[in-house]
Amino acid sequence: MWNELLEREPCRRPSGNFRAYFSTKEEAEAFAADPGNTDYHGDIAHLCHKCGRYHLSRPEWLVPQFARHMRSVN
C-alpha cells in the first residue's frame, strides 16, 4: 500500500506548486524547527493520506474543532 502511495506525485498547492514534503516525520519536524524557516514555526508534521509523505500544517488546519476552541478562548 505505502509503495503505491509513494509512487504518486507529491501534493500541490492550489497555485500548482508542490507542497513541502518529507520522507519522515523527524525530517519534517527538523525543517520546521530550523530558525531559517519562520513560515513553518509552530506547524505540525502529519502523514498525508493522499501522497504518503509528511507535510507541515498549522494545527488549526488539521483540527477544525481546535481552531473554534481557540477563537472562543482568545
C-alpha positions in Angstrom: 0.0 0.0 0.0 2.7 2.6 1.0 4.8 1.8 -2.1 1.7 2.6 -4.2 1.3 5.9 -2.4 4.9 6.9 -2.7 4.7 6.3 -6.5 2.2 9.1 -6.6 3.2 12.7 -7.3 3.5 14.8 -4.1 0.6 17.1 -3.2 0.3 20.5 -4.8 -1.0 23.8 -3.6 -3.9 25.5 -5.4 -1.3 27.6 -7.2 0.1 24.3 -8.7 3.4 24.5 -6.8 4.4 21.4 -4.8 3.7 21.5 -1.0 6.8 21.0 1.1 7.1 17.2 1.7 9.3 14.9 3.7 10.1 11.2 3.8 10.0 11.1 7.7 8.2 12.9 10.5 11.6 13.6 12.0 12.8 15.3 8.8 9.7 17.4 8.7 10.0 18.4 12.4 13.7 19.3 11.9 12.8 21.5 9.0 10.0 23.3 10.9 12.4 23.9 13.9 15.1 25.4 11.7 15.3 29.2 12.6 15.6 30.0 8.9 12.1 28.6 8.1 10.0 31.1 10.1 6.9 30.3 7.9 6.8 26.8 9.4 7.4 27.5 13.1 4.5 26.0 15.1 3.5 23.7 12.3 2.8 20.1 12.9 4.2 17.2 10.8 1.5 14.8 9.6 1.3 11.9 7.3 -0.7 12.7 4.1 -3.2 10.0 3.2 -3.2 11.2 -0.4 0.6 11.0 -1.3 2.1 9.0 1.6 4.6 11.8 2.5 4.8 14.1 5.5 3.6 17.7 5.2 3.7 20.6 7.7 0.5 22.3 8.6 -0.9 24.7 11.1 -2.7 23.0 14.0 -6.0 24.7 13.2 -5.9 23.4 9.6 -5.7 19.9 10.9 -8.3 20.0 13.7 -11.1 22.5 13.0 -12.5 21.9 16.5 -9.2 23.1 17.9 -9.5 26.4 15.9 -13.0 27.0 17.1 -12.0 26.4 20.7 -9.0 28.7 20.4 -11.2 31.5 19.0 -13.6 31.2 21.9 -10.7 31.3 24.4 -9.0 34.4 22.8 
